[in-house]
Amino acid sequence: MASPPCFPKTTLSFVVFLVLLMSMGANRLVKAQAGRLPDDEVEALREIATQLGKKDWNFSVNPCNDSSWRTPYSNERPLYNNTVNCNCSYPDGVCHVVHIFLKGQDLAGTLPPSLVKLPYLKAIDFNRNYLSGTIPREWASTKLENLSISANNLSGRIDYLGKITTLKSLTIESNLFSGPVPTELGNLVDLEKLILNANNLTGELPATLTNLTKLQELRISSNKFSGRMPDFFRSWKQLQELEIQASGFEGPIPTSISVLSNLTELRISDLLGEGSSFPPLQNMRSLVKLMLRSCNISGPIPAYISELAQLKILDLSFNRLEGKFPDFGVLTSLDTIYLTGNLLSGPIPEWIKSRDSRYQIDLSYNNFSASSAPSTCPDTLNLFRSFFGSDNSILTECLKNNPCSKDQYSLHINCGGNATTIGDIKYEADLEPGGAAKFVGRKQDTWGFSSTGDFWDVWSTSKDYVAENVSRLRMNDSQLYMNARLSPLSLTYYTRCLANGNYTVKLHFAEIILRDNRSFYSVGRRMFDVYIQNELVLKDFDIENEAQGVDKVVIRNFTAVVKYKTLEIRFYWAGKGTKDIPKRGTYGSLISAITIDSDFNPPDDRKKKILIGVGTAVLVSSLVFMILGILRWKGCLGGKTSREQELKGLDLQTGFFTFRQIKIATNDFDAANKLGEGGFGAVYKGTLLDGTIIAVKQLSSKSKQGNREFVNEIGMISGLQHPNLVRLYGCCIERNQLLLVYEYMENNSLSHALFGPEEGKVKLDWPTRHKICVGIARGLTFLHEESPLKIVHRDIKTSNVLLDRDLNPKISDFGLAKLDEEENTHISTRVAGTIGYMAPEYALWGYLTYKADVYSFGIVALEIVAGKNNTKFRPSEDFVCLLDWALVLQQKGNLMELVDPKLGSNFSKEEAVRIIKVALLCTNPSPTLRPTMSAVVSMLEGRTVVRELIMDPSIYGDELRFKALKDLFDQVLGPASSDTHNLVHSSDSTWIGSSSTLASQS
């Protein structure tokens, strides 16, 4: 729970200023009872009342000395103010109106042009009404110093505001203003406070805003600006509060932000475009609140954060921060930390485990060492999905999950409400209070939720995370919508123990907080995103808009695939919409109920018992025959080979096949069943006696794959199961045969689909290509980051990606894979791969990390988009390969030329550009600058903005030439010749001369 809001100096100064003005006005009225308001100003007030729709001003009394005209702000009614203040210190007892505060009046008129008839007017506050229309052009000639018209229904452009050059404070938050910020706004050189939040303003900020050198508070969140974040900070050195959330700007954050040494509050979130490293904030010694959320920031968290002694709230969630957790234990005032959704690793620091419940710390969705998890978890420390390698066990250590006693086939939750029954469906209660860093497990931990974030600007309590309806509900099944669970940032509902298969997910929504009456309660806008199984299914979802009103039901249906018995539904607030209606701190996602039902029938328990009995008998018989077979096998083969001994030590999760079974299945390896020729031998299609179709990889006598590599392949593949990896059914090692039995992939390889002969070739439309690209990335993510063994494939290419019946991609051929030991920074090994797909550092120096697979994936992704082979495509002599051409097109700003012409116009331009940009990031010559595969998946799915990096195409020509030269050296002088490496910096003439010499020697 966040600390109570700290009022900045500027806000306090403004409040004190208004209070003093009002009290001074009241004192002057007391001293000048005879003071009168000029008739023209009285008439102006009549006109203003008519234009605003205000009907309770009593004109039978003097507005300047009657209490009915003064009902100021109070703690009991903080959203209400009905006050007109006069200055009666002028000669001859004349008074003039100087302030009009009409806050929370639900006035339904328009902004009054007649304000211009009050020449002494200094301040107006029309916040929280139902005013509509545009800003009157007459206001341009007023002498206003403070203008506040937030939380109304106002629209149009804001051009005239730039002409009120006397303004010191301008607040137009939570309206519908549109168009660009006018250049004239730069004329307001005395402006200290500018709040433009939650409008529809567009375009880039004008450079004239650099004239606003007195700015102390700037808030421009939730708009539709374009371009990069403006680099105006050097002109705003007096800023104390800066808020730029979901503004529409692209990153990165300008480094000039470092000059803002007076900042006490910095909020930047949801930036588009390319990412960056952590911005330089070390000079901001007065920071109390720091938010850099979803800004595409990568790299480590800088150590200087621990030197910001005043820091109370730190939100760095949903970035790509990596490395170990810094030591923030010295920051005794830091009581709220959000680091969810990053790539942090290593152990969880001891100082975090020792913090008590006064501190809110959320570390969910990271890659910490599971061994460092505390034995018990405080109620305010969220470690959901915080540990590396726990993909199928979403709870770890202190969040222990009980083994699933049986499969579940449905789940129904009344979010934030009591248990209830609708028809024959029983909805479970969900009454646990929420929190800023909260994990809740329910019903023997078969389901629960993870809640991250608090409501900034207000004192958040556990009650703020559950909404209660504010009116009588008349919809059907209203008991589901009496309450709803709220989240100011991220809320994940999860369920375990589901049987694998397809499920229908129904999400029930109803807006029960905002209203649709003629009051400021109706001008709010709630927008959020929804993910199911980490896939974005709803973007900028607006309940009221979708349901055509408040207190109305909208249900969205989705199909979800459960593969590891778990299902996750995540609700995420991306900084858009209003945050102050009906009161400040009203925003975020809202979910009323969740329904999850399988699309298949649960098995009959009676039949299941019969099957178990039969299965047990079959298993016992099989074991007897297997033992006999192994004994016979050992007697025949004796000590001729060591493969049997090597396989004994493997914990295989596959089966053994006899050579006879394989011969029958493949019709004695009939040529008609031959699917193709792999790097280690032929591959055949076969059908087992039970009807199962298989693919048999027969290792030829010429194969270099010996005992160790064969055992390596079986050992690794047997334990790996993922939807995007080819499944290994078993192996056969009889009669000097080395055979691997895989699942059969009906649609051959991706290479065949993209580059094979047209006759009989699978047609890949754009949605299929996109699905294949994402699927390959997910498979590699599993190998690199989620598998019990971290595995580098080493030979990712289109021919090693197979397609099943539904054209789902599956990565095959792990014979070249190597275990990536965690304690090693790289693997130095003989180079084994395919030219055109190998990363430069691997092809040239034998330097192997998982980033080599990332490079190969980038090539495959380009081939998927272009429908062309990387090494066989040369549109002209000026280009070396497809990648070279793509880099040239990137520099020319014409990436669409890369898209396969066979697609015509039937493709998503946005998705195509995203894949190409991701591919070019993956093929960066420096492995350090390539993204991880989990980051690639996030970018491809649109959850993370792709940063664009322009590279020089010529480097790839040199690398390919160098590879060819190195191969010649290896042939003539033997492998690893030191002379080869000495040519890396040679000129082109040296390349050519050396190549010719070697060619003649050959």
LOVO-509195 format. One record per residue (C-alpha): residue in one letter; x, y, z. Coordinates in steps of 0.5 Angstrom, whole numbers, padded with zeros to 4 digits, always signed. Layout:
N
AXYZ;...
//
This chain:
1002
M+0000+0000+0000;A+0003+0007-0002;S+0004+0012+0003;P-0001+0018+0004;P+0000+0023-0002;C+0006+0028-0001;F+0003+0035-0003;P+0008+0038-0008;K+0011+0045-0006;T+0007+0048-0012;T+0000+0045-0010;L+0001+0047-0003;S+0003+0054-0005;F-0003+0054-0010;V-0008+0052-0004;V-0005+0057+0001;F-0005+0062-0005;L-0013+0061-0006;V-0015+0061+0001;L-0011+0067+0003;L-0015+0070-0003;M-0021+0068-0001;S-0020+0070+0007;M-0018+0077+0004;G-0024+0078+0000;A-0028+0076+0006;N-0025+0081+0011;R-0025+0086+0006;L-0033+0085+0005;V-0033+0085+0013;K-0030+0092+0013;A-0034+0094+0007;Q-0041+0092+0008;A-0043+0098+0004;G-0039+0096-0002;R-0043+0095-0008;L-0042+0091-0015;P-0042+0095-0021;D-0049+0094-0025;D-0045+0092-0031;E-0041+0086-0027;V-0048+0084-0024;E-0051+0083-0031;A-0045+0080-0033;L-0046+0075-0027;R-0053+0074-0030;E-0051+0072-0037;I-0045+0067-0034;A-0051+0064-0030;T-0055+0063-0036;Q-0049+0060-0040;L-0047+0055-0035;G-0054+0053-0033;K-0053+0055-0026;K-0060+0057-0023;D-0059+0058-0015;W-0055+0065-0015;N-0059+0070-0011;F-0059+0077-0015;S-0064+0080-0010;V-0058+0081-0005;N-0051+0084-0006;P-0046+0078-0009;C-0040+0081-0005;N-0043+0081+0002;D-0048+0076+0002;S-0046+0069+0005;S-0050+0065+0000;W-0045+0067-0005;R-0040+0064-0001;T-0040+0056+0000;P-0032+0054-0001;Y-0029+0048-0001;S-0029+0044+0006;N-0026+0037+0008;E-0033+0034+0009;R-0034+0036+0001;P-0028+0036-0002;L-0031+0036-0009;Y-0035+0042-0008;N-0034+0049-0008;N-0039+0055-0010;T-0036+0061-0008;V-0036+0068-0012;N-0030+0073-0009;C-0030+0080-0009;N-0024+0085-0008;C-0027+0091-0004;S-0021+0095-0003;Y-0022+0100-0009;P-0024+0107-0008;D-0031+0110-0006;G-0033+0103-0004;V-0033+0099-0011;C-0032+0092-0011;H-0030+0087-0017;V-0031+0080-0018;V-0024+0077-0018;H-0025+0069-0017;I-0031+0064-0019;F-0031+0057-0016;L-0036+0053-0018;K-0033+0046-0017;G-0038+0039-0017;Q-0044+0043-0019;D-0046+0038-0024;L-0047+0045-0029;A-0050+0042-0036;G-0049+0049-0040;T-0043+0051-0043;L-0037+0056-0042;P-0039+0063-0041;P-0036+0068-0046;S-0039+0073-0041;L-0033+0072-0037;V-0029+0077-0041;K-0034+0082-0038;L-0031+0082-0031;P-0025+0085-0032;Y-0022+0084-0025;L-0023+0077-0026;K-0016+0073-0024;A-0019+0066-0023;I-0024+0061-0025;D-0025+0054-0023;F-0031+0050-0026;N-0028+0043-0025;R-0033+0037-0024;N-0039+0039-0028;Y-0042+0037-0034;L-0040+0043-0039;S-0040+0042-0046;G-0038+0046-0052;T-0032+0049-0054;I-0027+0055-0051;P-0030+0061-0052;R-0026+0066-0057;E-0027+0072-0052;W-0023+0069-0047;A-0017+0071-0051;S-0018+0078-0048;T-0019+0076-0041;K-0013+0077-0035;L-0014+0070-0032;E-0008+0068-0028;N-0011+0061-0026;L-0016+0057-0030;S-0019+0050-0028;I-0024+0047-0033;S-0022+0039-0031;A-0027+0034-0031;N-0032+0036-0036;N-0035+0034-0043;L-0031+0040-0047;S-0029+0039-0054;G-0025+0042-0060;R-0019+0046-0060;I-0015+0050-0055;D-0012+0055-0059;Y-0015+0061-0055;L-0012+0059-0049;G-0005+0061-0052;K-0007+0068-0052;I-0009+0069-0044;T-0001+0071-0043;T-0003+0072-0036;L-0004+0065-0034;K+0000+0062-0028;S-0004+0056-0028;L-0008+0052-0033;T-0011+0045-0032;I-0016+0042-0037;E-0015+0035-0035;S-0021+0030-0037;N-0024+0033-0043;L-0025+0031-0050;F-0020+0037-0053;S-0017+0035-0059;G-0012+0038-0065;P-0005+0040-0063;V-0002+0044-0058;P-0002+0051-0060;T+0005+0054-0061;E+0002+0060-0058;L+0002+0056-0051;G+0009+0058-0051;N+0007+0066-0050;L+0005+0064-0043;V+0012+0065-0040;D+0009+0066-0033;L+0006+0059-0033;E+0008+0055-0027;K+0003+0049-0028;L+0000+0046-0034;I-0004+0040-0034;L-0007+0037-0040;N-0008+0030-0038;A-0014+0025-0041;N-0016+0029-0047;N-0015+0027-0055;L-0009+0032-0057;T-0005+0030-0063;G+0001+0032-0066;E+0008+0034-0063;L+0009+0039-0058;P+0011+0045-0061;A+0018+0048-0060;T+0015+0054-0057;L+0014+0051-0050;T+0021+0051-0049;N+0019+0059-0047;L+0016+0056-0041;T+0022+0057-0036;K+0018+0058-0030;L+0014+0051-0030;Q+0014+0047-0024;E+0009+0042-0026;L+0007+0039-0032;R+0002+0033-0034;I+0001+0031-0041;S-0001+0024-0040;S-0007+0020-0044;N-0007+0024-0050;K-0005+0022-0058;F+0001+0026-0059;S+0006+0023-0064;G+0014+0023-0065;R+0019+0022-0060;M+0019+0025-0053;P+0021+0032-0054;D+0028+0034-0052;F+0025+0040-0048;F+0028+0039-0041;R+0034+0044-0041;S+0029+0049-0041;W+0025+0046-0036;K+0030+0046-0030;Q+0025+0049-0025;L+0020+0043-0026;Q+0018+0039-0019;E+0013+0034-0022;L+0013+0031-0029;E+0008+0026-0031;I+0008+0023-0039;Q+0004+0017-0038;A+0001+0013-0045;S+0002+0020-0048;G+0003+0017-0055;F+0010+0019-0055;E+0016+0014-0058;G+0022+0013-0054;P+0027+0013-0052;I+0027+0018-0046;P+0032+0024-0048;T+0038+0024-0044;S+0037+0031-0042;I+0032+0029-0037;S+0038+0029-0032;V+0038+0037-0032;L+0032+0036-0028;S+0035+0036-0021;N+0029+0039-0017;L+0024+0034-0019;T+0020+0030-0013;E+0016+0026-0018;L+0017+0023-0024;R+0012+0019-0028;I+0013+0016-0035;S+0010+0010-0038;D+0008+0006-0044;L+0012+0009-0049;L+0012+0007-0056;G+0018+0006-0061;E+0025+0004-0059;G+0028+0002-0052;S+0034+0005-0049;S+0038+0004-0043;F+0036+0007-0036;P+0036+0014-0037;P+0041+0018-0032;L+0037+0020-0026;Q+0043+0021-0021;N+0042+0028-0020;M+0035+0028-0018;R+0037+0027-0011;S+0030+0030-0008;L+0026+0025-0012;V+0020+0022-0008;K+0016+0018-0013;L+0019+0015-0019;M+0016+0011-0025;L+0019+0009-0031;R+0014+0003-0033;S+0013+0000-0040;C+0019+0004-0043;N+0022-0001-0046;I+0028+0000-0042;S+0034-0006-0042;G+0040-0007-0038;P+0041-0007-0031;I+0038-0003-0026;P+0043+0003-0024;A+0046+0003-0017;Y+0045+0010-0016;I+0038+0009-0015;S+0040+0007-0008;E+0043+0014-0007;L+0036+0017-0008;A+0035+0018+0000;Q+0028+0021-0001;L+0025+0016-0005;K+0019+0013-0003;I+0016+0009-0009;L+0019+0006-0014;D+0016+0003-0021;L+0020+0000-0026;S+0015-0005-0028;F+0014-0008-0035;N+0021-0007-0038;R+0027-0011-0040;L+0031-0010-0034;E+0036-0016-0033;G+0042-0018-0028;K+0042-0018-0021;F+0037-0014-0016;P+0041-0008-0013;D+0042-0007-0006;F+0036-0002-0004;G+0036-0004+0003;V+0040+0003+0005;L+0033+0007+0003;T+0029+0006+0009;S+0024+0011+0006;L+0023+0006+0000;D+0017+0003+0002;T+0014+0001-0005;I+0017-0003-0010;Y+0014-0005-0017;L+0019-0009-0021;T+0014-0014-0024;G+0015-0016-0031;N+0022-0016-0032;L+0028-0021-0033;L+0032-0020-0027;S+0036-0026-0024;G+0040-0028-0019;P+0038-0029-0012;I+0033-0025-0008;P+0036-0021-0003;E+0036-0022+0004;W+0034-0015+0006;I+0027-0016+0002;K+0026-0022+0005;S+0027-0019+0012;R+0022-0013+0010;D+0015-0013+0014;S+0008-0011+0012;R+0009-0004+0012;Y+0013-0005+0005;Q+0010-0007-0001;I+0014-0011-0006;D+0012-0014-0012;L+0017-0018-0016;S+0013-0023-0020;Y+0014-0025-0027;N+0022-0025-0027;N+0027-0030-0027;F+0030-0031-0020;S+0034-0037-0017;A+0028-0041-0014;S+0033-0043-0009;S+0033-0036-0006;A+0026-0036-0005;P+0024-0035+0002;S+0020-0041+0006;T+0015-0036+0008;C+0012-0030+0004;P+0009-0024+0007;D+0003-0022+0005;T+0006-0016+0002;L+0011-0019-0002;N+0009-0022-0009;L+0013-0027-0012;F+0008-0030-0017;R+0012-0033-0023;S+0018-0030-0020;F+0023-0036-0021;F+0027-0039-0027;G+0025-0045-0030;S+0018-0046-0026;D+0014-0045-0032;N+0009-0051-0031;S+0010-0050-0023;I+0007-0043-0023;L+0008-0043-0015;T+0015-0044-0012;E+0017-0045-0005;C+0013-0040+0000;L+0008-0040-0005;K+0008-0048-0005;N+0002-0052-0009;N-0001-0058-0008;P+0000-0064-0013;C-0007-0064-0017;S-0011-0070-0014;K-0015-0070-0021;D-0016-0066-0027;Q-0021-0060-0027;Y-0025-0058-0033;S-0029-0052-0031;L-0028-0046-0026;H-0033-0040-0025;I-0031-0034-0021;N-0035-0029-0018;C-0030-0024-0018;G-0030-0019-0012;G-0036-0022-0010;N-0040-0028-0006;A-0041-0035-0008;T-0047-0035-0012;T-0051-0040-0017;I-0054-0038-0024;G-0058-0043-0027;D-0054-0050-0026;I-0047-0046-0025;K-0044-0045-0018;Y-0040-0039-0018;E-0034-0039-0013;A-0033-0033-0008;D-0027-0029-0009;L-0028-0024-0003;E-0020-0024-0001;P-0018-0016+0000;G-0013-0014-0006;G-0007-0010-0005;A-0001-0007-0008;A+0004-0013-0008;K-0001-0019-0007;F-0002-0026-0008;V-0008-0030-0006;G-0009-0038-0007;R-0015-0041-0007;K-0019-0048-0006;Q-0012-0052-0005;D-0009-0047-0009;T-0012-0050-0015;W-0014-0042-0017;G-0012-0035-0015;F-0010-0028-0017;S-0004-0024-0017;S-0005-0017-0016;T+0000-0011-0017;G+0000-0004-0017;D-0003+0002-0012;F-0008+0008-0014;W-0003+0014-0015;D-0005+0020-0012;V-0009+0017-0006;W-0008+0013+0000;S-0010+0006-0002;T-0013+0001+0002;S-0015-0006+0001;K-0022-0004+0000;D-0020+0000-0006;Y-0019-0007-0010;V-0026-0009-0010;A-0032-0004-0013;E-0039-0004-0010;N-0044-0002-0015;V-0047+0005-0013;S-0054+0004-0016;R-0060-0002-0016;L-0058-0007-0022;R-0063-0009-0026;M-0060-0014-0031;N-0060-0021-0031;D-0056-0025-0026;S-0055-0018-0023;Q-0051-0022-0017;L-0045-0023-0021;Y-0045-0016-0022;M-0046-0013-0015;N-0038-0013-0014;A-0032-0013-0019;R-0025-0014-0018;L-0021-0007-0019;S-0013-0007-0021;P-0009+0000-0022;L-0004-0004-0026;S-0004-0011-0027;L-0008-0017-0024;T-0007-0024-0026;Y-0013-0030-0025;Y-0010-0037-0026;T-0012-0044-0025;R-0008-0050-0024;C-0010-0057-0025;L-0014-0056-0032;A-0014-0062-0036;N-0010-0061-0043;G-0015-0058-0049;N-0019-0053-0051;Y-0023-0048-0047;T-0028-0043-0048;V-0027-0037-0043;K-0032-0032-0042;L-0031-0025-0039;H-0036-0022-0035;F-0036-0014-0035;A-0041-0009-0033;E-0039-0001-0031;I-0041+0000-0024;I-0037+0006-0022;L-0038+0011-0027;R-0045+0014-0029;D-0049+0016-0035;N-0053+0021-0032;R-0052+0029-0033;S-0046+0030-0028;F-0039+0029-0028;Y-0040+0022-0026;S-0041+0020-0033;V-0035+0024-0036;G-0030+0019-0034;R-0027+0014-0039;R-0024+0007-0037;M-0020+0003-0041;F-0015-0003-0040;D-0012-0009-0044;V-0014-0016-0043;Y-0009-0022-0044;I-0011-0030-0044;Q-0005-0035-0044;N+0000-0029-0045;E-0004-0027-0052;L-0007-0020-0052;V-0014-0021-0054;L-0017-0014-0052;K-0014-0007-0053;D-0016-0001-0050;F-0023-0004-0048;D-0028+0001-0045;I-0034-0003-0042;E-0039+0003-0042;N-0037+0004-0050;E-0038-0004-0051;A-0044-0005-0047;Q-0047+0002-0049;G-0048+0004-0042;V-0047+0003-0035;D-0050-0002-0031;K-0050-0006-0037;V-0047-0013-0038;V-0042-0014-0044;I-0039-0022-0044;R-0033-0023-0049;N-0032-0030-0051;F-0025-0033-0052;T-0022-0040-0054;A-0016-0042-0050;V-0011-0048-0051;V-0009-0051-0044;K-0002-0055-0045;Y+0001-0055-0038;K-0005-0056-0034;T-0005-0048-0033;L-0009-0042-0035;E-0008-0035-0034;I-0012-0029-0035;R-0009-0022-0034;F-0012-0015-0034;Y-0007-0009-0035;W-0008-0002-0035;A-0004+0002-0040;G-0004+0009-0037;K-0010+0011-0042;G-0017+0014-0040;T-0019+0019-0034;K-0016+0018-0027;D-0020+0023-0023;I-0027+0022-0024;P-0031+0021-0020;K-0026+0022-0015;R-0018+0022-0016;G-0015+0015-0016;T-0021+0012-0021;Y-0018+0008-0026;G-0015+0001-0028;S-0019-0006-0030;L-0025-0008-0027;I-0028-0015-0028;S-0034-0018-0025;A-0034-0025-0027;I-0030-0031-0030;T-0033-0037-0033;I-0028-0043-0036;D-0031-0049-0039;S-0028-0055-0043;D-0030-0056-0050;F-0029-0063-0049;N-0033-0068-0045;P-0030-0070-0038;P-0028-0078-0038;D-0033-0082-0035;D-0031-0085-0028;R-0033-0092-0029;K-0030-0092-0036;K-0024-0089-0033;K-0023-0095-0028;I-0024-0100-0033;L-0019-0097-0037;I-0014-0096-0031;G-0015-0104-0030;V-0014-0106-0037;G-0008-0101-0037;T-0005-0104-0031;A-0005-0111-0034;V-0002-0109-0041;L+0003-0105-0037;V+0005-0111-0033;S+0006-0115-0039;S+0010-0110-0043;L+0015-0110-0037;V+0016-0117-0038;F+0017-0117-0045;M+0021-0111-0045;I+0026-0115-0039;L+0026-0121-0044;G+0028-0117-0050;I+0033-0113-0046;L+0036-0119-0044;R+0036-0122-0051;W+0039-0116-0054;K+0045-0116-0049;G+0046-0123-0051;C+0046-0121-0058;L+0050-0115-0058;G+0055-0117-0052;G+0061-0112-0052;K+0061-0110-0059;T+0058-0103-0058;S+0057-0098-0052;R+0051-0095-0054;E+0047-0099-0049;Q+0051-0098-0043;E+0051-0090-0045;L+0043-0091-0046;K+0042-0094-0039;G+0044-0088-0035;L+0039-0084-0039;D+0032-0082-0035;L+0028-0083-0042;Q+0021-0081-0042;T+0020-0085-0049;G+0020-0092-0051;F+0024-0097-0055;F+0022-0100-0061;T+0024-0106-0064;F+0028-0106-0071;R+0022-0111-0074;Q+0017-0106-0071;I+0020-0100-0075;K+0021-0105-0082;I+0014-0107-0082;A+0012-0099-0080;T+0016-0097-0086;N+0014-0103-0091;D+0022-0105-0090;F+0024-0097-0091;D+0020-0097-0098;A+0023-0091-0102;A+0015-0089-0103;N+0015-0088-0096;K+0022-0083-0096;L+0020-0076-0094;G+0027-0073-0095;E+0035-0074-0093;G+0037-0070-0087;G+0044-0068-0085;F+0045-0075-0082;G+0041-0080-0086;A+0034-0081-0089;V+0027-0080-0086;Y+0022-0085-0087;K+0014-0085-0086;G+0011-0090-0082;T+0005-0093-0079;L+0005-0097-0073;L+0000-0103-0072;D-0004-0099-0068;G-0005-0094-0073;T+0000-0088-0070;I+0003-0085-0076;I+0011-0084-0075;A+0017-0081-0078;V+0023-0085-0077;K+0030-0082-0078;Q+0035-0087-0080;L+0042-0085-0079;S+0047-0087-0085;S+0053-0091-0084;K+0056-0085-0087;S+0054-0081-0081;K+0059-0078-0077;Q+0054-0078-0071;G+0057-0083-0066;N+0055-0086-0060;R+0056-0080-0056;E+0052-0075-0060;F+0046-0081-0061;V+0046-0081-0054;N+0046-0074-0053;E+0040-0073-0058;I+0036-0078-0054;G+0037-0076-0047;M+0035-0069-0049;I+0029-0070-0053;S+0026-0075-0049;G+0025-0070-0043;L+0023-0064-0047;Q+0015-0063-0049;H+0013-0057-0052;P+0007-0055-0057;N+0013-0052-0062;L+0018-0058-0061;V+0017-0064-0065;R+0016-0070-0060;L+0020-0076-0060;Y+0017-0083-0059;G+0023-0087-0058;C+0029-0090-0061;C+0031-0097-0064;I+0039-0099-0063;E+0038-0106-0066;R+0043-0110-0071;N+0048-0104-0072;Q+0042-0099-0073;L+0041-0092-0070;L+0034-0090-0071;L+0030-0085-0068;V+0022-0085-0068;Y+0018-0078-0068;E+0011-0076-0069;Y+0009-0075-0076;M+0009-0068-0079;E+0003-0068-0084;N+0006-0062-0088;N+0013-0063-0089;S+0018-0057-0087;L+0017-0050-0087;S+0023-0050-0092;H+0019-0054-0097;A+0013-0050-0096;L+0017-0043-0097;F+0022-0046-0103;G+0019-0052-0105;P+0016-0054-0112;E+0009-0051-0113;E+0006-0057-0115;G+0003-0060-0108;K+0006-0054-0104;V+0002-0052-0098;K+0000-0045-0099;L+0002-0040-0093;D-0003-0034-0092;W-0001-0029-0088;P-0004-0031-0081;T-0001-0038-0082;R+0006-0034-0083;H+0005-0030-0077;K+0003-0036-0073;I+0009-0040-0075;C+0014-0034-0074;V+0011-0034-0067;G+0011-0041-0066;I+0018-0042-0067;A+0020-0036-0063;R+0016-0040-0057;G+0020-0046-0058;L+0026-0043-0058;T+0024-0039-0052;F+0023-0046-0048;L+0029-0049-0050;H+0033-0042-0048;E+0029-0040-0042;E+0024-0045-0040;S+0027-0052-0041;P+0030-0056-0035;L+0036-0056-0039;K+0038-0049-0042;I+0039-0052-0050;V+0042-0048-0056;H+0040-0052-0062;R+0046-0049-0066;D+0042-0051-0073;I+0036-0047-0073;K+0033-0046-0081;T+0027-0047-0085;S+0028-0055-0086;N+0029-0056-0079;V+0022-0053-0078;L+0016-0058-0079;L+0009-0056-0080;D+0003-0061-0077;R-0004-0062-0080;D-0006-0055-0078;L+0001-0052-0080;N+0003-0051-0073;P+0011-0050-0073;K+0015-0055-0069;I+0023-0055-0068;S+0026-0061-0070;D+0033-0064-0070;F+0037-0064-0064;G+0043-0068-0066;L+0047-0061-0066;A+0044-0059-0060;K+0049-0057-0054;L+0047-0056-0047;D+0049-0049-0045;E+0052-0050-0038;E+0050-0044-0033;E+0057-0043-0031;N+0060-0042-0038;T+0059-0035-0041;H+0060-0039-0048;I+0061-0046-0051;S+0068-0046-0055;T+0066-0052-0060;R+0067-0054-0067;V+0063-0050-0072;A+0057-0054-0074;G+0051-0051-0077;T+0048-0049-0084;I+0052-0043-0088;G+0047-0037-0089;Y+0044-0038-0082;M+0050-0038-0077;A+0051-0032-0073;P+0058-0029-0075;E+0061-0030-0068;Y+0060-0037-0069;A+0062-0038-0076;L+0068-0035-0075;W+0070-0036-0068;G+0066-0042-0066;Y+0064-0037-0060;L+0057-0041-0058;T+0051-0038-0054;Y+0044-0038-0054;K+0044-0031-0058;A+0047-0036-0064;D+0040-0039-0065;V+0037-0032-0064;Y+0041-0030-0070;S+0038-0036-0074;F+0031-0034-0072;G+0032-0027-0075;I+0034-0030-0082;V+0028-0035-0082;A+0023-0030-0080;L+0026-0026-0086;E+0025-0032-0090;I+0018-0033-0088;V+0016-0025-0089;A+0019-0025-0096;G+0018-0032-0098;K+0025-0033-0101;N+0032-0037-0099;N+0037-0032-0095;T+0043-0035-0099;K+0040-0036-0106;F+0036-0030-0107;R+0041-0024-0110;P+0036-0019-0113;S+0042-0016-0117;E+0050-0016-0116;D+0050-0011-0111;F+0047-0015-0106;V+0050-0021-0102;C+0043-0025-0099;L+0036-0023-0097;L+0039-0020-0090;D+0043-0016-0094;W+0037-0013-0098;A+0033-0012-0092;L+0038-0008-0089;V+0038-0004-0095;L+0031-0003-0095;Q+0031-0001-0088;Q+0036+0005-0089;K+0031+0007-0095;G+0025+0006-0091;N+0022+0001-0096;L+0021-0005-0092;M+0014-0007-0095;E+0018-0009-0101;L+0021-0015-0097;V+0014-0018-0097;D+0013-0024-0101;P+0009-0021-0107;K+0005-0028-0107;L+0001-0025-0101;G-0001-0019-0106;S-0005-0014-0101;N-0007-0020-0096;F-0003-0019-0090;S-0002-0014-0084;K+0003-0009-0086;E+0003-0007-0078;E+0005-0015-0077;A+0010-0015-0083;V+0014-0009-0081;R+0014-0012-0074;I+0017-0018-0076;I+0022-0015-0080;K+0024-0010-0075;V+0025-0016-0070;A+0028-0020-0075;L+0034-0015-0076;L+0034-0014-0069;C+0036-0021-0068;T+0041-0021-0074;N+0045-0016-0070;P+0053-0017-0071;S+0054-0016-0064;P+0050-0022-0060;T+0050-0018-0054;L+0045-0013-0057;R+0041-0019-0060;P+0034-0019-0056;T+0033-0026-0052;M+0027-0030-0055;S+0022-0029-0049;A+0023-0021-0051;V+0022-0023-0059;V+0016-0027-0057;S+0013-0021-0053;M+0015-0016-0059;L+0012-0021-0064;E+0005-0021-0060;G+0005-0013-0060;R+0006-0013-0052;T+0013-0010-0053;V+0014-0004-0058;V+0020-0006-0063;R+0026-0002-0062;E+0029+0000-0069;L+0037-0001-0070;I+0039+0002-0077;M+0045-0003-0079;D+0050-0002-0085;P+0049-0008-0090;S+0056-0008-0092;I+0058-0012-0086;Y+0055-0018-0088;G+0058-0018-0095;D+0065-0018-0091;E+0063-0023-0086;L+0061-0028-0092;R+0067-0027-0095;F+0071-0028-0089;K+0067-0035-0088;A+0069-0037-0095;L+0076-0035-0094;K+0077-0039-0087;D+0074-0045-0090;L+0079-0045-0096;F+0085-0044-0090;D+0082-0050-0087;Q+0082-0054-0093;V+0089-0052-0095;L+0093-0051-0088;G+0088-0055-0083;P+0083-0052-0078;A+0084-0046-0074;S+0090-0043-0077;S+0092-0037-0074;D+0094-0034-0081;T+0086-0034-0082;H+0085-0029-0076;N+0090-0025-0078;L+0086-0023-0085;V+0080-0020-0081;H+0082-0013-0082;S+0085-0014-0089;S+0083-0009-0095;D+0078-0012-0100;S+0084-0013-0105;T+0088-0017-0100;W+0081-0022-0099;I+0081-0022-0107;G+0089-0024-0107;S+0089-0029-0102;S+0083-0032-0105;S+0086-0033-0111;T+0093-0036-0108;L+0089-0041-0104;A+0085-0043-0110;S+0091-0044-0114;Q+0094-0048-0109;S+0088-0052-0108;
//
